[in-house]
Amino acid sequence: MLPPAAPSPCVIIHGAPELAAVLALAGDRPPRLLSAPGAAAWWGVEGFRALLVAHDALPLGILDAADAPGHALAALRAGFQAVVLSPAVPVFPALAALFAGQGVTLLPEAPPALDLARVQLHKPQGQRHLARWLGLPRTPDLA
């Protein structure tokens, strides 16, 4: 029996330029795309969804709803396959069961992720850092 595949690396995206850069660099090995902490409250479920859909990347998206179960439910209705919600929310167990019943993952905390706000993707060293995080093979242009 083979061991389970390691989950794809995860990056925190803040906008379209970062998302486009990540997808271009990753090629056929795209990472999971996490919103910033609590982004459901300020970016909105539909705002983050629109960004992902514009890049044909909704299946890769993970929306962080912080401690807002209403935002988590909106993300479920919007088609997200993974949502982060604080386990301190009293309805977390019920929502976890609801999500699981629909084949959607409700995470009690965000997965480890590279925050692209801290990476200068317009510079070669930033691109190399991202490539290492993604586990991409070294190429002459990223050496």
C-alpha positions as CSV (number, residue, x, y, z in Angstrom):
1,M,0.0,0.0,0.0
2,L,1.4,3.4,-0.9
3,P,1.6,6.2,1.7
4,P,-0.9,9.0,1.2
5,A,0.4,11.8,-1.1
6,A,1.8,14.8,0.6
7,P,-0.6,17.8,0.5
8,S,0.3,20.5,-2.0
9,P,2.2,23.4,-0.6
10,C,0.1,26.4,0.3
11,V,0.6,30.1,-0.3
12,I,-1.2,33.1,1.0
13,I,-2.3,35.4,-1.8
14,H,-3.4,39.0,-1.6
15,G,-4.3,39.8,-5.1
16,A,-4.3,39.1,-8.8
17,P,-0.6,39.9,-9.6
18,E,0.6,37.4,-6.9
19,L,-1.9,34.8,-8.0
20,A,-0.8,35.1,-11.7
21,A,2.9,34.9,-10.7
22,V,2.3,31.8,-8.6
23,L,0.4,29.9,-11.2
24,A,2.9,30.8,-13.9
25,L,5.8,29.7,-11.9
26,A,4.1,26.5,-10.6
27,G,3.1,25.3,-14.0
28,D,1.4,21.9,-13.7
29,R,2.1,21.8,-9.9
30,P,-0.1,24.5,-8.5
31,P,-0.2,25.1,-4.8
32,R,-3.2,25.5,-2.6
33,L,-4.2,29.2,-2.5
34,L,-5.0,30.5,1.0
35,S,-6.6,33.8,1.7
36,A,-5.1,36.1,4.3
37,P,-6.3,35.4,7.9
38,G,-9.9,36.5,8.3
39,A,-10.2,37.6,4.6
40,A,-13.8,36.5,4.4
41,A,-14.7,39.5,6.5
42,W,-12.9,42.2,4.5
43,W,-12.4,40.7,1.1
44,G,-15.7,38.9,1.1
45,V,-16.4,35.4,0.0
46,E,-17.4,36.5,-3.5
47,G,-14.4,38.7,-3.8
48,F,-11.9,35.9,-3.1
49,R,-14.0,33.6,-5.3
50,A,-14.0,36.0,-8.2
51,L,-10.2,36.3,-8.0
52,L,-9.8,32.5,-8.1
53,V,-12.4,32.0,-10.8
54,A,-10.7,34.6,-13.0
55,H,-7.6,32.4,-12.9
56,D,-9.4,29.1,-13.2
57,A,-8.2,28.3,-9.7
58,L,-11.3,27.9,-7.5
59,P,-10.5,24.2,-6.7
60,L,-7.2,25.3,-5.2
61,G,-8.7,28.0,-2.9
62,I,-8.9,27.9,0.8
63,L,-10.9,30.8,2.4
64,D,-10.1,31.9,5.9
65,A,-13.4,32.7,7.7
66,A,-11.7,33.4,11.1
67,D,-14.5,33.2,13.7
68,A,-17.4,33.9,11.4
69,P,-19.6,30.8,10.8
70,G,-21.8,32.8,8.4
71,H,-18.8,33.4,6.1
72,A,-17.9,29.8,6.3
73,L,-21.4,28.8,5.2
74,A,-21.3,31.4,2.4
75,A,-18.0,29.8,1.2
76,L,-19.6,26.4,1.2
77,R,-22.4,27.7,-0.9
78,A,-19.9,29.5,-3.2
79,G,-18.2,26.3,-4.1
80,F,-15.0,26.4,-2.0
81,Q,-13.6,22.9,-1.3
82,A,-11.8,24.0,1.9
83,V,-12.5,26.7,4.5
84,V,-10.7,27.7,7.7
85,L,-12.9,28.4,10.8
86,S,-11.9,28.8,14.4
87,P,-12.7,25.7,16.4
88,A,-13.7,28.1,19.3
89,V,-16.9,28.9,17.4
90,P,-19.7,27.0,19.3
91,V,-21.2,25.6,16.1
92,F,-17.9,24.3,14.7
93,P,-18.7,20.6,15.3
94,A,-22.1,20.9,13.6
95,L,-20.5,22.8,10.6
96,A,-17.7,20.3,10.4
97,A,-20.3,17.5,10.0
98,L,-22.2,19.6,7.4
99,F,-19.1,20.3,5.4
100,A,-17.9,16.7,5.6
101,G,-21.3,15.5,4.4
102,Q,-20.8,17.6,1.3
103,G,-17.2,16.5,0.7
104,V,-15.8,19.9,1.8
105,T,-13.0,20.3,4.3
106,L,-13.5,22.6,7.3
107,L,-10.1,23.3,8.8
108,P,-9.7,24.3,12.5
109,E,-6.6,26.3,11.5
110,A,-4.8,27.5,8.4
111,P,-2.3,25.1,6.9
112,P,1.4,26.2,7.0
113,A,1.7,28.7,4.1
114,L,4.2,31.1,2.6
115,D,2.7,34.6,2.9
116,L,3.4,36.2,-0.5
117,A,3.1,39.7,1.0
118,R,6.6,39.0,2.3
119,V,8.0,37.8,-1.0
120,Q,9.2,40.1,-3.7
121,L,8.0,38.1,-6.7
122,H,9.2,40.8,-9.1
123,K,12.8,39.9,-8.1
124,P,14.8,36.7,-9.0
125,Q,15.5,35.9,-5.4
126,G,11.8,36.2,-4.6
127,Q,10.9,33.8,-7.4
128,R,13.6,31.4,-6.2
129,H,12.2,31.5,-2.7
130,L,8.8,30.7,-4.0
131,A,10.1,27.9,-6.2
132,R,11.9,26.3,-3.2
133,W,8.7,26.6,-1.1
134,L,6.7,24.9,-3.9
135,G,9.3,22.1,-4.2
136,L,9.9,22.9,-7.9
137,P,13.1,21.5,-9.5
138,R,16.0,23.9,-10.0
139,T,16.1,25.4,-13.5
140,P,18.8,27.7,-15.0
141,D,16.5,30.7,-14.7
142,L,15.8,29.9,-11.0
143,A,19.3,28.7,-9.9
